[in-house]
Amino acid sequence: MKRISLILIIFGIISLQSAFGQFEGTVGGGLHAGYGSEVNSLGVGAHIHYYRTNEVRLAPSFTYFIERKGTEAWMVDADAHYIMPVSVSASLYPIWWTSLFTVDF
């Protein structure tokens, strides 16, 4: 009985590790909205999430700010997320943010 319990526990641990492996190499995306305080305008954009590994996710994005009072702008960003699993159902990640460039017209 002890031997069967030990084998079941080992298989349970192995299956938990394979549950975390479902994201590697996948790509996702979305739309976002914001406000540019420098140009006093609403912005709309799109972003992509690419899971390089199970722990590292790269997220470039593009935002276009609507023209207001003769000024319009757009912005390109890139984020890198390092995901730290806290439990089976929750993860925590800090965001390193880099604005590649912003252009005002």
Secondary structure, DSSP 8 states (H G I E B T S, - for coil): -HHHHHHHHHHHHHHHHHHHTTSTT-EEEEEEEEEETTTTEEEEEEEEEEESSSSEEEEEEEEEEEEETTEEEEEEEEEEEE-EE-SSS-EE--EEEEEEEEEE-
